Amino acid sequence: MEGNLKVLVVDNELAMHGFVRGAINEICPHPLLTRTAEEGLRLARVHHPDVVVIDTDLSGLNGFQLLADLRQEPNLHIIVTSRKWSADDRNHAIQAGANDYLLKPFFTEELREKIQSRAFTS
């Protein structure tokens, strides 16, 4: 599955797109990247990714609303990223349906591990 792994990244920071692309290049050379939740939802419905990495701080439809919409897909692995360090924020994301929560800044290896774990459990 690793060669066919589809990853969607929804983050309004272009720098994060480059960071994630570099982190997962070996396991997903062509991730889907967008800056808005609306476009993320559209891309998810069209491309059916295996893993979605969502930042909670999005304009318009926020990351938690996107998470709720995406959670309707039972086999989708969702990783929430955020600069919010409180346990309440993490718990909110997990209760809303996230499979994982990464605090920014995080290490490339940390993200790659979480995505690869999904590749080997499907």
C-alpha positions as CSV (number, residue, x, y, z in Angstrom):
1,M,0.0,0.0,0.0
2,E,2.8,2.4,0.7
3,G,3.5,3.2,-2.9
4,N,-0.2,4.0,-3.5
5,L,-0.7,6.0,-0.3
6,K,-2.7,9.1,-0.8
7,V,-2.2,11.9,1.7
8,L,-4.2,15.2,1.8
9,V,-2.8,18.1,3.7
10,V,-5.1,21.0,4.7
11,D,-3.1,23.9,6.2
12,N,-3.2,27.6,5.5
13,E,0.6,28.0,5.9
14,L,2.4,27.4,2.6
15,A,5.6,26.7,4.6
16,M,3.8,23.7,6.2
17,H,3.0,22.3,2.7
18,G,6.7,22.3,1.9
19,F,7.6,20.8,5.3
20,V,5.1,18.0,5.0
21,R,6.0,17.3,1.4
22,G,9.6,16.9,2.4
23,A,8.7,14.7,5.4
24,I,6.6,12.2,3.5
25,N,8.3,12.3,0.0
26,E,9.5,8.7,0.3
27,I,6.1,7.3,1.2
28,C,3.9,9.7,-0.8
29,P,5.7,11.6,-3.5
30,H,2.6,13.6,-4.6
31,P,0.5,14.6,-1.6
32,L,-2.7,16.7,-2.2
33,L,-2.2,20.2,-0.7
34,T,-4.7,22.9,0.0
35,R,-5.0,26.0,2.2
36,T,-8.8,25.9,2.8
37,A,-11.2,23.5,4.5
38,E,-13.7,23.8,1.7
39,E,-11.1,22.7,-0.9
40,G,-9.9,20.0,1.4
41,L,-13.4,18.6,1.6
42,R,-13.7,18.7,-2.2
43,L,-10.3,17.0,-2.7
44,A,-11.2,14.3,-0.1
45,R,-14.5,13.5,-1.9
46,V,-12.8,13.4,-5.3
47,H,-9.5,11.6,-4.5
48,H,-10.4,9.5,-1.4
49,P,-7.1,9.9,0.5
50,D,-5.9,7.3,3.0
51,V,-4.7,10.0,5.4
52,V,-5.7,13.6,6.0
53,V,-3.5,16.0,7.9
54,I,-5.6,19.0,9.1
55,D,-4.6,22.2,10.8
56,T,-7.2,23.4,13.2
57,D,-6.6,27.0,12.5
58,L,-8.2,27.5,9.1
59,S,-10.2,30.5,7.8
60,G,-13.8,30.0,6.7
61,L,-14.8,26.5,7.5
62,N,-12.5,25.6,10.4
63,G,-10.5,22.4,11.0
64,F,-12.9,21.0,13.5
65,Q,-15.8,21.4,11.0
66,L,-13.8,19.8,8.3
67,L,-12.9,17.0,10.7
68,A,-16.6,16.4,11.4
69,D,-17.4,16.2,7.7
70,L,-14.5,13.9,7.0
71,R,-15.2,11.6,9.9
72,Q,-18.1,10.2,8.0
73,E,-15.6,8.2,6.0
74,P,-14.9,5.2,8.3
75,N,-11.5,4.2,6.9
76,L,-10.0,7.6,6.7
77,H,-7.1,8.3,9.1
78,I,-7.1,11.9,10.3
79,I,-4.2,13.6,11.9
80,V,-4.9,17.0,13.4
81,T,-2.0,19.5,13.8
82,S,-2.2,22.6,16.0
83,R,-0.1,25.2,17.8
84,K,-2.5,24.9,20.7
85,W,-0.8,23.0,23.5
86,S,-3.6,22.5,26.0
87,A,-5.0,19.0,26.9
88,D,-8.5,20.4,26.2
89,D,-7.6,21.2,22.6
90,R,-6.1,17.7,22.1
91,N,-9.1,16.0,23.7
92,H,-11.5,18.1,21.6
93,A,-9.8,16.9,18.4
94,I,-9.8,13.3,19.5
95,Q,-13.4,13.4,20.6
96,A,-14.3,15.1,17.3
97,G,-12.9,12.1,15.5
98,A,-9.1,12.6,15.0
99,N,-7.0,9.5,15.1
100,D,-3.9,11.5,16.1
101,Y,-2.9,15.0,17.3
102,L,0.5,16.6,16.6
103,L,1.6,19.8,18.3
104,K,3.4,22.3,16.0
105,P,6.3,22.4,15.6
106,F,6.8,18.6,15.2
107,F,9.6,16.5,13.8
108,T,9.4,15.2,10.2
109,E,10.0,11.7,11.6
110,E,7.0,12.0,13.9
111,L,4.6,12.8,11.0
112,R,6.1,10.2,8.8
113,E,5.7,7.5,11.5
114,K,2.0,8.4,12.0
115,I,1.3,8.3,8.3
116,Q,3.2,5.1,7.8
117,S,1.4,3.4,10.7
118,R,-1.8,4.0,8.7
119,A,-0.2,2.5,5.5
120,F,0.6,-0.8,7.3
121,T,-2.8,-1.1,9.1
122,S,-5.0,-0.9,6.0
